[in-house]
Amino acid sequence: MSFLFDKRTKKAMRWVWGVLAILIMLSMVVFFAPGLVNLAG
């Protein structure tokens, strides 16, 4: 399990979490966008 505490692994995990967070934000925007457009229009 020592590989989990390797510097490269930490950097990779941070990168993976960053990508996941961006994907979640984009999916939320896409999910809520039609409702916002309908409310505005």
C-alpha positions in Angstrom: 0.0 0.0 0.0 3.0 2.3 0.1 2.4 3.3 -3.5 -0.7 5.2 -2.3 1.7 7.6 -0.5 4.0 8.1 -3.4 4.3 11.7 -4.6 3.4 10.8 -8.2 0.4 8.8 -7.0 -0.8 11.8 -4.9 -0.5 14.0 -7.9 -2.3 11.6 -10.1 -5.1 11.2 -7.6 -5.5 14.9 -7.3 -5.7 15.1 -11.1 -8.3 12.4 -11.2 -10.4 14.0 -8.5 -10.2 17.3 -10.3 -11.4 15.8 -13.6 -14.2 14.0 -11.7 -15.3 17.3 -10.1 -15.3 19.1 -13.5 -17.4 16.3 -15.0 -19.9 16.5 -12.1 -20.1 20.3 -12.5 -20.6 20.0 -16.2 -23.3 17.3 -15.8 -25.1 19.4 -13.2 -25.0 22.4 -15.6 -26.3 20.3 -18.5 -29.0 18.9 -16.2 -30.2 22.2 -14.9 -29.7 24.3 -18.0 -33.0 23.3 -19.7 -35.0 24.3 -16.6 -33.2 27.7 -16.4 -33.8 28.3 -20.1 -37.5 27.4 -19.8 -37.8 29.7 -16.8 -36.1 32.6 -18.6 -38.1 32.0 -21.7 
